Amino acid sequence: MVKKQDKEKEPSYDVFQHELVPQHILLKPEEAKDVLGQYHIKPFQLPYIKSSDPAARSVKAKPGDILKVVRRSQTAGESDFYRYVVEEF
């Protein structure tokens, strides 16, 4: 049986050091409101990311927060994606 404490341990490495892990930025409430207004959506309409995800845990995201994921692309340079942080389900 896996204890909840063991599951919540912080990784012993920085997940963002890997070249395939995009940058994750925790948005401030004002920034999140601006993004939602720009796209005319509610938070639950964004793709989800679990609060237990290693990248979300690294930036200390909590359920209800919105993360900005900045992906690198050979054709577009950089693309911004947004994720709504949810609890483990």
N, C-alpha and C positions, 0 to 999 in steps of 0.2 A: 504494500500500500504506500503510495506516494503522499507525503504530508504536504499540506499547503505551504508550509514554510520552505520546504525544499524547492517547490515549484517557483516561488517568488525570489529565489536567490538571484543576485545580480550576476550577469555573465562575467567571467574572468578576463574578457577581452572586449575591445571596442568594436562593436558591429559595423561602425561606419568606416573602419579601416579597410574593409573589403571593397574591391573595385566595383562589385555588382550591386552594392547596397546604396541606393540614392539618399541624398540629404533629406532629413525630416526636420521640419521647423514647427514648433508649437506656436500657434497663432494666439495673439492677445484677444480678449473679447471684442474690442473695437474692430480689429482686423477681420475676425471671423464674421462679424455683423456686416462689414463692407463686402466680403466675398459672397455671403449669402444674398445680399441685396443686388450685387452685380449680376448674379445668375438667376435671380428671382426664384430661389428654392429654400426649403426648410432643411435643417441639419440631417434629418433622417433620410433625405433623398440623396445624400452623398454615399459613395461606397464606404463600407465599414472597415475598421481596423480594430482588432481586439486590444484591450489595455494590457494584455499579457504578451503582446508581440515584442520581441527584443528591441526593435527600433523605437517603439512607443515607450517602452520602459526606460530606455536610455535618455529620452528627452523629458521624462517624468510626466507623460500625458495621463490624464484621468478621464474616466467616462464622461462624455459630454463635450470634451475638447475637440478642436478641429486641427488636424495636422496638414501642413503644406509639404508635399513631396516634390522635390526638384529633381527631375530625371534628365540625364544627358542623352542627346541624340545626335547622330552624325548628320542628319538632314535638317533638324530644327534647332540645333544648338542646345537649348534647354527648354523643357516643358514643365509646367506646374500642374500638379494634380492635388486634389484635396481628399482627405479621409476623415470620417467621423469616428471618434473613439467610443467603443462600446465595451460593456463588461463581457466577461467570459460567458458564453452561452452553450 
